């Protein structure tokens, strides 16, 4: 099943070394979110408008009715994935793989994107669980102009999560890497998350393909 393979399976060796990878000359230019419908309004439309509600739910049901399976290239890898997805949901709300996929497609159809937290072990070396996140509080890390903060290669520097005002952020989030501290602009109620912590699934991305 390819939807999570990129995030969970050990990376294959990259045949193109960093020494041969050129630096892009066209910068990744990102627009701000000011002209986009806030996710709170999208959720309100889904909840209150019967046509939207039924359309989204029918689409999700059609997708899930198609079924899915996890196919691996060898029995050892197959066993790893079977055991992993059988054990998800230990952190946060109890969730099965079927429910997780349903939530992902639901969020994609309502908000245009879905965020899943990749939860690591204590050594921060291996993903041990998955948890769906509320798209209304998630975003790319942005600069002071409200544009998506990217590195020299046009990759997003990370993500932010908006916390309720007065909620302590102690023990949550990652420190912004030193080389990007002058680029990333965080509000007082936001925490920063490294790219490796988040699996982002988008539908019908347009423009700079971030949204």
C-alpha positions as CSV (number, residue, x, y, z in Angstrom):
1,X,0.0,0.0,0.0
2,X,1.8,3.1,-1.2
3,X,0.0,5.8,0.8
4,X,2.3,5.3,3.9
5,X,5.3,3.5,2.4
6,X,7.3,6.7,1.7
7,X,7.1,7.6,5.4
8,X,7.5,4.2,7.1
9,X,9.8,2.1,5.0
10,X,13.6,2.6,5.3
11,X,14.8,4.8,2.4
12,X,16.4,3.0,-0.5
13,X,20.0,4.2,-1.2
14,X,19.9,7.3,-3.3
15,X,22.0,6.6,-6.5
16,X,22.4,10.3,-7.1
17,X,24.9,11.7,-4.5
18,X,24.5,15.1,-3.0
19,X,27.7,16.2,-4.9
20,X,26.0,15.7,-8.2
21,X,22.7,17.3,-7.2
22,X,22.5,20.8,-8.7
23,X,21.2,23.8,-6.8
24,X,17.9,25.0,-8.4
25,X,18.2,28.4,-10.0
26,X,14.4,29.1,-10.0
27,X,13.4,29.9,-6.4
28,X,10.3,28.3,-4.9
29,X,8.0,31.2,-4.6
30,X,5.0,30.7,-2.2
31,X,1.9,32.8,-1.9
32,X,0.4,33.6,1.5
33,X,-2.9,32.1,2.7
34,X,-4.7,35.5,2.8
35,X,-6.9,34.7,-0.2
36,X,-7.9,31.2,0.8
37,X,-11.1,30.2,2.7
38,X,-10.2,29.5,6.4
39,X,-10.5,25.9,7.3
40,X,-13.0,26.8,10.1
41,X,-15.4,28.0,7.4
42,X,-14.9,24.9,5.2
43,X,-15.8,22.7,8.2
44,X,-18.8,24.8,9.0
45,X,-20.1,24.4,5.4
46,X,-19.6,20.6,5.6
47,X,-21.5,20.4,8.9
48,X,-24.3,22.8,8.1
49,X,-25.0,22.3,4.4
50,X,-26.8,19.0,3.7
51,X,-25.7,18.9,0.0
52,X,-22.0,19.3,0.9
53,X,-22.3,16.9,3.9
54,X,-23.9,14.2,1.7
55,X,-21.6,14.7,-1.2
56,X,-18.4,14.5,0.9
57,X,-19.6,11.4,2.8
58,X,-20.7,9.6,-0.4
59,X,-17.3,10.3,-1.9
60,X,-15.5,8.9,1.2
61,X,-17.7,5.8,1.3
62,X,-17.1,5.1,-2.4
63,X,-13.3,5.3,-1.9
64,X,-13.4,3.1,1.2
65,X,-15.7,0.5,-0.5
66,X,-13.0,-0.1,-3.1
67,X,-11.0,-1.8,-0.4
68,X,-7.3,-1.9,0.1
69,X,-4.5,-4.3,1.1
70,X,-0.9,-4.0,2.1
71,X,1.5,-5.8,-0.4
72,X,5.2,-6.1,0.4
73,X,8.0,-7.4,-1.8
74,X,9.0,-10.1,0.8
75,X,7.5,-11.9,3.8
76,X,9.7,-10.1,6.4
77,X,8.6,-6.6,5.2
78,X,5.0,-7.8,4.9
79,X,5.1,-9.0,8.6
80,X,6.5,-5.6,9.6
81,X,3.7,-3.6,8.0
82,X,1.0,-6.0,9.2
83,X,2.2,-5.8,12.8
84,X,2.7,-2.0,12.6
85,X,-0.8,-1.2,11.3
86,X,-2.3,-3.7,13.7
87,X,-0.8,-1.8,16.6
88,X,-1.5,1.8,15.6
89,X,-3.8,4.0,17.8
90,X,-1.9,3.5,21.1
91,X,-1.4,7.2,21.3
92,X,-4.4,9.5,21.2
93,X,-7.7,8.2,20.0
94,X,-7.9,4.5,19.4
95,X,-7.8,4.2,15.6
96,X,-7.7,1.3,13.2
97,X,-6.0,1.4,9.8
98,X,-9.5,1.5,8.1
99,X,-10.6,4.5,10.3
100,X,-7.3,6.3,9.7
101,X,-7.6,6.1,6.0
102,X,-11.3,7.2,6.2
103,X,-10.2,10.2,8.3
104,X,-7.5,11.1,5.8
105,X,-9.9,11.1,2.8
106,X,-12.5,13.0,4.8
107,X,-10.1,15.7,5.7
108,X,-8.8,15.9,2.1
109,X,-12.3,16.4,0.8
110,X,-13.3,19.0,3.4
111,X,-10.0,21.0,3.8
112,X,-8.0,19.9,0.8
113,X,-5.3,18.4,2.9
114,X,-4.9,15.9,5.8
115,X,-2.2,15.9,8.4
116,X,-1.0,12.7,10.1
117,X,1.6,12.8,13.0
118,X,4.4,10.3,12.6
119,X,5.1,9.4,16.2
120,X,8.7,8.2,16.9
121,X,10.2,6.0,19.7
122,X,12.1,7.6,22.6
123,X,15.3,7.5,20.6
124,X,13.6,9.4,17.8
125,X,14.9,6.8,15.4
126,X,11.8,4.8,14.3
127,X,8.1,5.5,13.7
128,X,6.0,3.5,16.1
129,X,2.5,5.0,15.7
130,X,0.3,7.3,13.6
131,X,-2.2,9.9,14.7
132,X,-4.6,12.0,12.7
133,X,-4.3,15.8,13.4
134,X,-6.9,18.5,13.1
135,X,-6.2,20.4,9.8
136,X,-7.7,23.6,11.4
137,X,-4.7,23.9,13.7
138,X,-2.0,22.7,11.3
139,X,0.0,24.7,8.7
140,X,3.3,25.0,7.1
141,X,5.9,27.0,9.0
142,X,5.8,30.5,7.5
143,X,7.9,33.6,7.3
144,X,7.0,37.1,8.5
145,X,5.2,37.8,5.2
146,X,2.9,34.7,5.7
147,X,4.6,32.7,2.9
148,X,5.6,29.1,3.3
149,X,9.2,29.0,4.7
150,X,11.4,26.9,2.5
151,X,15.1,25.9,2.3
152,X,17.5,26.5,-0.6
153,X,16.0,23.5,-2.4
154,X,12.4,24.7,-2.1
155,X,11.5,22.2,0.6
156,X,9.2,23.3,3.5
157,X,11.3,23.9,6.6
158,X,8.6,22.4,8.8
159,X,5.1,22.7,10.1
160,X,3.3,24.6,12.9
161,X,0.5,23.6,15.2
162,X,-1.8,26.3,16.8
163,X,-2.4,25.7,20.5
164,X,-5.3,27.2,22.4
165,X,-4.3,30.4,24.1
166,X,-3.0,29.8,27.6
167,X,-2.1,26.2,26.7
168,X,1.4,25.4,27.8
169,X,3.7,24.3,25.0
170,X,6.3,22.8,27.4
171,X,7.4,19.4,26.2
172,X,5.8,19.8,22.8
173,X,7.2,20.6,19.4
174,X,10.8,20.8,18.0
175,X,13.2,23.7,18.2
176,X,13.5,25.6,15.0
177,X,16.9,24.7,13.4
178,X,19.4,27.4,14.0
179,X,20.0,28.1,10.3
180,X,16.3,28.9,9.9
181,X,15.5,30.8,13.0
182,X,15.6,34.1,11.1
183,X,13.2,32.8,8.5
184,X,10.5,31.0,10.5
185,X,8.0,33.3,12.2
186,X,6.1,31.7,15.1
187,X,3.1,33.2,17.0
188,X,3.0,32.9,20.8
189,X,0.4,30.1,20.6
190,X,2.3,28.0,17.9
191,X,4.7,25.2,18.1
192,X,7.2,24.1,15.4
193,X,7.4,20.6,14.0
194,X,10.2,19.2,11.8
195,X,9.1,17.8,8.4
196,X,9.8,14.2,9.5
197,X,7.0,14.4,12.1
198,X,4.2,15.1,9.6
199,X,2.7,13.1,6.7
200,X,0.8,15.6,4.6
201,X,-1.7,14.4,2.0
202,X,-3.1,16.9,-0.4
203,X,-5.8,16.8,-3.1
204,X,-5.9,19.0,-6.2
205,X,-3.0,21.2,-5.2
206,X,-2.7,24.4,-7.3
207,X,-0.4,27.4,-7.7
208,X,2.9,26.7,-5.9
209,X,1.5,23.2,-5.0
210,X,1.7,23.9,-1.3
211,X,-2.1,24.4,-1.1
